[in-house]
Amino acid sequence: MSAPRIDLGAVCRDGRDEDVAYVTDSWLRSYRAEQPDMLTRDYLPWQRARIAFLLGRAGLYVAHPAADSGIIWAWLVCEPGVIHYAYTRPSAKLAGIGRMLLDHAGIKLPCNVSHLTADGRRIKGDHDGQLRYVPL
């Protein structure tokens, strides 16, 4: 049985240049635990380069409160057939925002994912073969 959804009144939009700093910072922090054997001095430049590369070629999509497009509750970086990374603030989880972002971006399952976190593994397990991990 899944947890009940909460309605935050979120809306989605395409990412903007001013979103990149928050996206980069939250990506670096939330993915750090997936590379426990890397020293931070190695992880940060390596992952920053990957993020910059992916933001340069893939789409960025953001979910925010309807009243304030500058507050980011969640974001998604993807391109056709590939989810590179999705992030939702802990306070905005269980609101269906990830699904809203996928719909806004036009992403349909099945598809590949290029980064996988503990949350991502749980979501992948809930979608019975619909998400395939293919790292870049």
C-alpha positions as a Python dict, from the first residue, in 0.01 Angstrom:
ca = {
    (1, 'M'): (0, 0, 0),
    (2, 'S'): (148, 333, -103),
    (3, 'A'): (139, 648, 105),
    (4, 'P'): (-137, 898, 29),
    (5, 'R'): (-46, 1180, -207),
    (6, 'I'): (-38, 1536, -80),
    (7, 'D'): (-143, 1827, -300),
    (8, 'L'): (110, 2109, -297),
    (9, 'G'): (-42, 2295, -590),
    (10, 'A'): (281, 2250, -787),
    (11, 'V'): (324, 2355, -1148),
    (12, 'C'): (602, 2266, -1392),
    (13, 'R'): (808, 2481, -1623),
    (14, 'D'): (1118, 2448, -1837),
    (15, 'G'): (1442, 2519, -1653),
    (16, 'R'): (1608, 2860, -1672),
    (17, 'D'): (1968, 2977, -1640),
    (18, 'E'): (1903, 3100, -1286),
    (19, 'D'): (1804, 2744, -1182),
    (20, 'V'): (2141, 2591, -1267),
    (21, 'A'): (2320, 2682, -942),
    (22, 'Y'): (2051, 2519, -725),
    (23, 'V'): (2027, 2215, -955),
    (24, 'T'): (2406, 2167, -953),
    (25, 'D'): (2432, 2206, -575),
    (26, 'S'): (2143, 1971, -495),
    (27, 'W'): (2268, 1715, -749),
    (28, 'L'): (2619, 1720, -603),
    (29, 'R'): (2491, 1681, -247),
    (30, 'S'): (2223, 1419, -312),
    (31, 'Y'): (2445, 1199, -533),
    (32, 'R'): (2751, 1215, -306),
    (33, 'A'): (2651, 907, -103),
    (34, 'E'): (2650, 698, -423),
    (35, 'Q'): (3026, 743, -459),
    (36, 'P'): (3150, 652, -109),
    (37, 'D'): (3492, 538, -227),
    (38, 'M'): (3576, 869, -394),
    (39, 'L'): (3752, 1143, -205),
    (40, 'T'): (3552, 1465, -201),
    (41, 'R'): (3839, 1644, -376),
    (42, 'D'): (3799, 1394, -663),
    (43, 'Y'): (3420, 1366, -655),
    (44, 'L'): (3339, 1737, -682),
    (45, 'P'): (3528, 1819, -1006),
    (46, 'W'): (3433, 1484, -1163),
    (47, 'Q'): (3063, 1518, -1089),
    (48, 'R'): (3053, 1893, -1169),
    (49, 'A'): (3191, 1812, -1515),
    (50, 'R'): (2927, 1540, -1566),
    (51, 'I'): (2649, 1774, -1454),
    (52, 'A'): (2768, 2056, -1681),
    (53, 'F'): (2792, 1815, -1975),
    (54, 'L'): (2440, 1681, -1917),
    (55, 'L'): (2285, 2024, -1860),
    (56, 'G'): (2440, 2130, -2191),
    (57, 'R'): (2271, 1853, -2388),
    (58, 'A'): (1958, 1750, -2198),
    (59, 'G'): (1644, 1931, -2088),
    (60, 'L'): (1597, 2076, -1741),
    (61, 'Y'): (1246, 2086, -1596),
    (62, 'V'): (1141, 2240, -1266),
    (63, 'A'): (839, 2208, -1035),
    (64, 'H'): (749, 2499, -810),
    (65, 'P'): (459, 2650, -617),
    (66, 'A'): (205, 2811, -849),
    (67, 'A'): (254, 3145, -673),
    (68, 'D'): (636, 3155, -695),
    (69, 'S'): (832, 3015, -988),
    (70, 'G'): (1159, 3095, -809),
    (71, 'I'): (1109, 2832, -539),
    (72, 'I'): (1218, 2492, -671),
    (73, 'W'): (1047, 2192, -513),
    (74, 'A'): (1181, 1939, -764),
    (75, 'W'): (1370, 1918, -1089),
    (76, 'L'): (1440, 1670, -1367),
    (77, 'V'): (1724, 1647, -1620),
    (78, 'C'): (1639, 1421, -1914),
    (79, 'E'): (1642, 1371, -2287),
    (80, 'P'): (1429, 1142, -2502),
    (81, 'G'): (1444, 793, -2356),
    (82, 'V'): (1683, 883, -2071),
    (83, 'I'): (1633, 1023, -1723),
    (84, 'H'): (1968, 1157, -1609),
    (85, 'Y'): (1865, 1275, -1264),
    (86, 'A'): (1557, 1372, -1071),
    (87, 'Y'): (1553, 1548, -737),
    (88, 'T'): (1268, 1635, -502),
    (89, 'R'): (1310, 1827, -177),
    (90, 'P'): (1224, 1600, 115),
    (91, 'S'): (938, 1833, 216),
    (92, 'A'): (779, 1792, -129),
    (93, 'K'): (794, 1414, -158),
    (94, 'L'): (470, 1211, -188),
    (95, 'A'): (305, 1486, -389),
    (96, 'G'): (336, 1322, -733),
    (97, 'I'): (575, 1594, -849),
    (98, 'G'): (815, 1347, -1010),
    (99, 'R'): (533, 1212, -1229),
    (100, 'M'): (430, 1570, -1313),
    (101, 'L'): (784, 1649, -1427),
    (102, 'L'): (807, 1334, -1638),
    (103, 'D'): (476, 1422, -1804),
    (104, 'H'): (586, 1784, -1860),
    (105, 'A'): (910, 1662, -2020),
    (106, 'G'): (729, 1404, -2235),
    (107, 'I'): (918, 1109, -2084),
    (108, 'K'): (741, 777, -2124),
    (109, 'L'): (833, 443, -1969),
    (110, 'P'): (1020, 226, -2039),
    (111, 'C'): (1336, 435, -2044),
    (112, 'N'): (1696, 438, -1926),
    (113, 'V'): (1839, 613, -1621),
    (114, 'S'): (2201, 730, -1611),
    (115, 'H'): (2233, 800, -1236),
    (116, 'L'): (2091, 584, -959),
    (117, 'T'): (2046, 669, -591),
    (118, 'A'): (1883, 483, -303),
    (119, 'D'): (1552, 655, -385),
    (120, 'G'): (1605, 575, -752),
    (121, 'R'): (1661, 207, -678),
    (122, 'R'): (1335, 200, -479),
    (123, 'I'): (1146, 369, -763),
    (124, 'K'): (1309, 140, -1020),
    (125, 'G'): (1196, -161, -814),
    (126, 'D'): (839, -27, -811),
    (127, 'H'): (830, -10, -1192),
    (128, 'D'): (902, -373, -1281),
    (129, 'G'): (1154, -353, -1562),
    (130, 'Q'): (1042, -11, -1689),
    (131, 'L'): (1361, 167, -1579),
    (132, 'R'): (1698, 39, -1699),
    (133, 'Y'): (2018, 164, -1535),
    (134, 'V'): (2274, 256, -1804),
    (135, 'P'): (2542, 486, -1652),
    (136, 'L'): (2725, 740, -1864),
}
